[in-house]
Amino acid sequence: MVKLVKMKLHSLKLMEANIKDAKILFDLANDPLLRSMSFSEKPIKWEEHLKWLSGRFESEKCSIYIGVDEADNKVGYIRFDMVSFDEAKISISIARDFRGKGYGSQLLNAGCKKIFEKSSVKKLWAIVKKENIISAKFFKKAGFLLESEKEIKGVVCFNYYLNKEQE
Ligand SMILES: CC(C)(COP(=O)(O)OP(=O)(O)OC[C@H]1O[C@@H](n2cnc3c(N)ncnc32)[C@H](O)[C@@H]1OP(=O)(O)O)[C@@H](O)C(=O)NCCC(=O)NCCS
């Protein structure tokens, strides 16, 4: 499974997201670093976000979890979008003030474990822009392997994967 990469100084709970988390997910989605590392770099509007999020909650192909710390802070999210019967794509973001404390690794670890347990997913993908050095290190450190370097929408990206049997 995904390697735990640092001492658990703070422990994180995994919570299934619901529509009450719309605002925190909106703020995380509009974080400048996440936007700059996404394919659509424009800021997201609230109405657009609510419509998109409602669609995700209604879909059986999407699972969203929030990481909650010991002080009940919602520190970040991880989202899995099924791209086929047994494969899903990951999106993850930690709020700026909580980065670099090991929360991202814990959320990734717990989220991957959960999705492998509860769904038909056997392979996870993380598509990272080549310029996103932090995320490339982050996924590699968690045990993801590099499958290929591909151009997507004119941007060079690394495709990382994790198989269920790597658990
Ligand atoms: C990528 C992201 C989720 C990492 O979360 P985090 O909680 O800050 O990461 P962690 O503290 O768990 O760090 C785990 C590893 O990631 C790498 N890493 C994290 N922050 C780093 C930094 N600023 N510089 C270099 N490497 C870094 C390191 O390998 C680190 O392990 P180490 O501390 O033992 O060296 C976070 O930076 C983020 O939300 N970024 C913006 C959104 C994004 O780019 N998402 C990925 C695209 S899907």
The ligand as an SDF file (V2000), in Angstrom:
LIG
                    3D

 48 50  0  0  0  0  0  0  0  0999 V2000
    0.8570   18.0110   -3.1280 C   0  0  0  0  0  0  0  0  0  0  0  0
    0.2490   18.2440   -1.7400 C   0  0  0  0  0  0  0  0  0  0  0  0
   -1.1150   17.5480   -1.6470 C   0  0  0  0  0  0  0  0  0  0  0  0
    1.2170   17.6540   -0.6740 C   0  0  0  0  0  0  0  0  0  0  0  0
    0.5760   17.7130    0.6190 O   0  0  0  0  0  0  0  0  0  0  0  0
    1.4300   18.0000    1.9500 P   0  0  0  0  0  0  0  0  0  0  0  0
    0.5760   17.7460    3.1260 O   0  0  0  0  0  0  0  0  0  0  0  0
    2.0420   19.3410    1.8480 O   0  0  0  0  0  0  0  0  0  0  0  0
    2.5710   16.8790    1.8110 O   0  0  0  0  0  0  0  0  0  0  0  0
    3.3270   16.0880    2.9970 P   0  0  0  0  0  0  0  0  0  0  0  0
    3.6460   17.0480    4.0960 O   0  0  0  0  0  0  0  0  0  0  0  0
    2.5360   14.8760    3.3390 O   0  0  0  0  0  0  0  0  0  0  0  0
    4.7020   15.6890    2.2600 O   0  0  0  0  0  0  0  0  0  0  0  0
    4.9150   14.4100    1.6770 C   0  0  0  0  0  0  0  0  0  0  0  0
    6.0630   14.4670    0.7020 C   0  0  0  0  0  0  0  0  0  0  0  0
    5.7100   15.2920   -0.4130 O   0  0  0  0  0  0  0  0  0  0  0  0
    6.8720   16.0300   -0.8690 C   0  0  0  0  0  0  0  0  0  0  0  0
    6.7000   17.4720   -0.5760 N   0  0  0  0  0  0  0  0  0  0  0  0
    5.6770   18.0390    0.1100 C   0  0  0  0  0  0  0  0  0  0  0  0
    5.8480   19.3860    0.1360 N   0  0  0  0  0  0  0  0  0  0  0  0
    7.0120   19.6350   -0.5240 C   0  0  0  0  0  0  0  0  0  0  0  0
    7.7210   20.8380   -0.8450 C   0  0  0  0  0  0  0  0  0  0  0  0
    7.2830   22.0530   -0.4850 N   0  0  0  0  0  0  0  0  0  0  0  0
    8.8580   20.7240   -1.5780 N   0  0  0  0  0  0  0  0  0  0  0  0
    9.3210   19.5330   -1.9850 C   0  0  0  0  0  0  0  0  0  0  0  0
    8.6870   18.3490   -1.7100 N   0  0  0  0  0  0  0  0  0  0  0  0
    7.5480   18.4140   -0.9920 C   0  0  0  0  0  0  0  0  0  0  0  0
    8.0320   15.4930   -0.0440 C   0  0  0  0  0  0  0  0  0  0  0  0
    8.5560   14.3590   -0.7130 O   0  0  0  0  0  0  0  0  0  0  0  0
    7.3340   15.1000    1.2480 C   0  0  0  0  0  0  0  0  0  0  0  0
    8.0340   14.1650    2.0110 O   0  0  0  0  0  0  0  0  0  0  0  0
    9.2120   14.6890    3.0420 P   0  0  0  0  0  0  0  0  0  0  0  0
    8.5810   15.7790    3.8590 O   0  0  0  0  0  0  0  0  0  0  0  0
    9.5390   13.4830    3.8320 O   0  0  0  0  0  0  0  0  0  0  0  0
   10.2980   15.2120    2.1840 O   0  0  0  0  0  0  0  0  0  0  0  0
    0.1290   19.7790   -1.4270 C   0  0  0  0  0  0  0  0  0  0  0  0
    1.3530   20.3990   -1.6910 O   0  0  0  0  0  0  0  0  0  0  0  0
   -0.9500   20.4870   -2.2450 C   0  0  0  0  0  0  0  0  0  0  0  0
   -2.1050   20.5430   -1.8350 O   0  0  0  0  0  0  0  0  0  0  0  0
   -0.5580   21.0540   -3.4100 N   0  0  0  0  0  0  0  0  0  0  0  0
   -1.4820   21.8080   -4.2760 C   0  0  0  0  0  0  0  0  0  0  0  0
   -2.4260   20.9010   -5.0310 C   0  0  0  0  0  0  0  0  0  0  0  0
   -1.7130   19.9380   -5.9480 C   0  0  0  0  0  0  0  0  0  0  0  0
   -0.7510   20.2650   -6.6420 O   0  0  0  0  0  0  0  0  0  0  0  0
   -2.2320   18.6960   -5.9550 N   0  0  0  0  0  0  0  0  0  0  0  0
   -1.6870   17.5990   -6.7730 C   0  0  0  0  0  0  0  0  0  0  0  0
   -2.2520   17.5450   -8.1330 C   0  0  0  0  0  0  0  0  0  0  0  0
   -3.4620   16.2310   -8.2190 S   0  0  0  0  0  0  0  0  0  0  0  0
  1  2  1  0
  2  3  1  0
  2  4  1  0
  2 36  1  0
  4  5  1  0
  5  6  1  0
  6  7  2  0
  6  8  1  0
  6  9  1  0
  9 10  1  0
 10 11  2  0
 10 12  1  0
 10 13  1  0
 13 14  1  0
 14 15  1  0
 15 16  1  0
 15 30  1  0
 16 17  1  0
 17 18  1  0
 17 28  1  0
 18 19  1  0
 18 27  1  0
 19 20  2  0
 20 21  1  0
 21 22  1  0
 21 27  2  0
 22 23  1  0
 22 24  2  0
 24 25  1  0
 25 26  2  0
 26 27  1  0
 28 29  1  0
 28 30  1  0
 30 31  1  0
 31 32  1  0
 32 33  2  0
 32 34  1  0
 32 35  1  0
 36 37  1  0
 36 38  1  0
 38 39  2  0
 38 40  1  0
 40 41  1  0
 41 42  1  0
 42 43  1  0
 43 44  2  0
 43 45  1  0
 45 46  1  0
 46 47  1  0
 47 48  1  0
M  END
$$$$
